């Protein structure tokens, strides 16, 4: 991460990176659902992966490519990420994701309306979740809120565990005493996890 990166520049990077990620991922799902694109889960996964990779290359050198509030919070709690940046980073990520989703909706606006008309959908009904699922995920109706939350918590914990394990700097720090709140970010400034993509960038074999 550049030492000259300002908080404003880092927030812009998080906004653009998260937006790019969501634009590619949500865009391909929308193309499949309402534009009649003929590809399956394998192709969708590849496009999401390309979106993540491009977002990483775009932002890793500026903000560390967190691209996810869970990553930002975890790095703050466990990797001495500057706590003053947590809220601005998260706001930027949410804003980037929202604007990207809005852009996808605007590009396919007429197709969304045609799909709703053809399938007699009323927005806000259970049937409309078929389209709303393009932009977000919803729990299976057969599981309760606690179960759905637990699933997401476990998946996120696994993600963060892998991210931290891939970074040799985290492995070196694990052998040192934990940083206190007073150490952030001064004593830990030279050791900072640079976010999801930066870790993968430093591990060619990953």
C-alpha positions as CSV (number, residue, x, y, z in Angstrom):
1,X,0.0,0.0,0.0
2,X,1.3,3.4,-0.9
3,X,2.5,5.4,2.1
4,X,1.2,8.6,0.4
5,X,-2.4,7.2,0.1
6,X,-4.8,9.5,1.9
7,X,-8.0,8.3,3.5
8,X,-10.0,10.0,0.8
9,X,-8.0,8.2,-1.9
10,X,-8.4,4.9,0.0
11,X,-12.1,5.3,0.3
12,X,-12.4,6.1,-3.4
13,X,-10.4,3.0,-4.1
14,X,-12.7,0.9,-2.0
15,X,-15.8,2.5,-3.6
16,X,-14.5,1.7,-7.1
17,X,-13.1,-1.8,-6.3
18,X,-16.3,-2.9,-4.6
19,X,-18.4,-1.4,-7.4
20,X,-16.3,-3.2,-10.0
21,X,-16.7,-6.5,-8.2
22,X,-20.5,-6.1,-7.9
23,X,-20.9,-4.8,-11.4
24,X,-19.3,-7.9,-12.9
25,X,-20.9,-10.4,-10.5
26,X,-24.4,-9.0,-10.4
27,X,-24.2,-8.1,-14.1
28,X,-23.6,-11.7,-15.2
29,X,-26.4,-13.0,-13.0
30,X,-28.8,-10.3,-14.5
31,X,-27.7,-11.2,-18.0
32,X,-28.5,-14.9,-17.2
33,X,-31.9,-14.1,-15.7
34,X,-33.4,-11.4,-17.8
35,X,-31.3,-11.2,-20.9
36,X,-31.4,-14.9,-21.8
37,X,-27.6,-15.4,-21.7
38,X,-26.8,-19.1,-21.9
39,X,-24.3,-19.9,-19.3
40,X,-24.4,-21.9,-16.0
41,X,-22.9,-21.8,-12.5
42,X,-19.4,-22.5,-13.8
43,X,-19.3,-19.5,-16.1
44,X,-20.9,-17.3,-13.4
45,X,-18.2,-18.4,-10.9
46,X,-15.5,-17.5,-13.4
47,X,-16.9,-14.1,-14.0
48,X,-17.2,-13.4,-10.3
49,X,-13.6,-14.5,-9.9
50,X,-12.5,-12.2,-12.7
51,X,-14.4,-9.4,-11.0
52,X,-12.6,-10.0,-7.7
53,X,-9.2,-10.2,-9.5
54,X,-9.7,-6.9,-11.4
55,X,-11.0,-5.2,-8.2
56,X,-7.9,-6.4,-6.4
57,X,-5.5,-5.1,-9.0
58,X,-7.3,-1.8,-9.1
59,X,-7.3,-1.1,-5.4
60,X,-4.6,-3.2,-3.7
61,X,-1.9,-0.6,-4.0
62,X,-4.1,2.2,-2.6
63,X,-6.4,0.8,0.0
64,X,-5.4,-2.8,0.4
65,X,-8.4,-4.1,-1.5
66,X,-10.6,-5.0,1.5
67,X,-13.8,-4.9,-0.7
68,X,-15.9,-6.3,2.1
69,X,-16.9,-4.9,5.5
70,X,-16.2,-8.2,7.1
71,X,-12.6,-8.0,6.0
72,X,-12.2,-4.5,7.2
73,X,-13.6,-5.3,10.6
74,X,-11.5,-8.4,11.0
75,X,-8.3,-6.6,10.0
76,X,-9.1,-3.9,12.6
77,X,-9.7,-6.5,15.3
78,X,-6.9,-8.8,14.6
79,X,-4.3,-7.1,12.4
80,X,-4.0,-3.6,13.8
81,X,-5.8,-1.9,11.0
82,X,-6.4,1.8,11.9
83,X,-9.7,1.9,13.7
84,X,-10.4,5.5,12.4
85,X,-10.6,4.1,8.9
86,X,-13.2,1.4,9.6
87,X,-16.4,3.4,9.2
88,X,-15.2,5.4,6.1
89,X,-14.1,2.1,4.5
90,X,-17.4,0.4,5.2
91,X,-19.4,3.3,4.0
92,X,-17.4,3.4,0.8
93,X,-17.9,-0.3,0.2
94,X,-21.6,-0.1,0.7
95,X,-21.9,2.9,-1.6
96,X,-19.8,1.2,-4.3
97,X,-21.9,-1.9,-4.1
98,X,-25.2,0.0,-4.2
99,X,-24.1,2.2,-7.1
100,X,-22.9,-0.8,-9.1
101,X,-26.2,-2.6,-8.5
102,X,-28.1,0.5,-9.5
103,X,-26.1,0.7,-12.7
104,X,-26.8,-2.9,-13.6
105,X,-30.5,-2.3,-13.0
106,X,-30.4,0.8,-15.1
107,X,-28.7,-1.0,-18.0
108,X,-31.3,-3.8,-17.9
109,X,-34.2,-1.7,-16.8
110,X,-36.5,-2.5,-19.7
111,X,-35.7,-6.2,-19.5
112,X,-36.6,-6.3,-15.8
113,X,-40.0,-4.7,-16.6
114,X,-40.6,-7.2,-19.4
115,X,-39.7,-10.1,-17.2
116,X,-42.1,-8.9,-14.4
117,X,-44.9,-8.4,-17.0
118,X,-44.4,-11.8,-18.6
119,X,-44.3,-13.6,-15.3
120,X,-47.1,-11.5,-13.7
121,X,-44.9,-10.4,-10.8
122,X,-45.9,-7.9,-8.2
123,X,-42.9,-6.2,-6.5
124,X,-42.8,-7.0,-2.8
125,X,-44.4,-10.4,-3.3
126,X,-42.7,-13.7,-2.7
127,X,-42.6,-14.3,-6.4
128,X,-40.6,-11.1,-6.9
129,X,-37.7,-12.6,-4.9
130,X,-36.9,-14.4,-8.1
131,X,-35.6,-11.1,-9.5
132,X,-34.5,-9.6,-6.2
133,X,-32.2,-12.5,-5.8
134,X,-30.1,-11.1,-8.6
135,X,-29.0,-8.3,-6.2
136,X,-29.0,-10.0,-2.9
137,X,-29.5,-13.4,-1.2
138,X,-32.4,-14.5,0.9
139,X,-32.5,-17.4,3.5
140,X,-34.3,-20.6,2.6
141,X,-37.8,-20.3,4.0
142,X,-37.3,-23.6,5.8
143,X,-34.6,-22.2,8.0
144,X,-34.9,-19.5,10.7
145,X,-33.0,-16.3,11.1
146,X,-30.6,-17.8,13.7
147,X,-29.6,-20.6,11.4
148,X,-29.2,-18.3,8.4
149,X,-27.0,-16.0,10.5
150,X,-24.9,-18.9,11.8
151,X,-24.3,-20.1,8.2
152,X,-23.0,-16.7,7.1
153,X,-20.9,-16.3,10.2
154,X,-19.2,-19.6,9.7
155,X,-18.6,-19.0,6.0
156,X,-17.1,-15.5,6.8
157,X,-14.9,-16.9,9.6
158,X,-13.5,-19.5,7.1
159,X,-12.9,-16.8,4.5
160,X,-11.0,-14.6,7.0
161,X,-9.1,-17.6,8.3
162,X,-7.9,-18.4,4.8
163,X,-7.1,-14.8,4.1
164,X,-4.9,-14.5,7.2
165,X,-3.3,-17.9,6.7
166,X,-2.2,-16.9,3.2
167,X,-0.3,-13.9,4.4
168,X,3.2,-14.6,5.7
169,X,3.2,-11.4,7.6
170,X,0.3,-12.6,9.7
171,X,2.2,-15.8,10.4
172,X,5.2,-13.8,11.6
173,X,3.0,-11.6,13.8
174,X,1.3,-14.6,15.3
175,X,4.5,-15.4,17.1
176,X,4.8,-11.9,18.6
177,X,2.7,-10.3,21.4
178,X,-0.7,-9.0,20.3
179,X,-0.9,-5.3,19.6
180,X,-2.7,-3.2,22.2
181,X,-5.2,-0.6,21.3
182,X,-2.6,2.1,22.0
183,X,-0.3,0.5,19.4
184,X,-2.7,1.2,16.5
185,X,-1.6,2.2,14.0
186,X,1.9,3.5,15.1
187,X,3.7,0.3,16.2
188,X,1.8,-1.9,13.7
189,X,1.9,0.5,10.8
190,X,4.7,-1.3,9.1
191,X,2.8,-4.5,9.3
192,X,-0.6,-4.3,7.9
193,X,-2.6,-6.9,6.0
194,X,-3.4,-5.3,2.8
195,X,-6.8,-6.8,2.2
196,X,-8.1,-9.9,0.4
197,X,-6.4,-9.3,-3.0
198,X,-3.0,-8.2,-1.7
199,X,-2.7,-11.4,0.2
200,X,-3.4,-13.5,-2.8
201,X,-1.1,-11.4,-4.9
202,X,1.8,-12.2,-2.6
203,X,1.1,-16.0,-2.8
204,X,1.7,-17.1,-6.5
205,X,0.9,-20.7,-5.5
206,X,-2.5,-19.8,-4.1
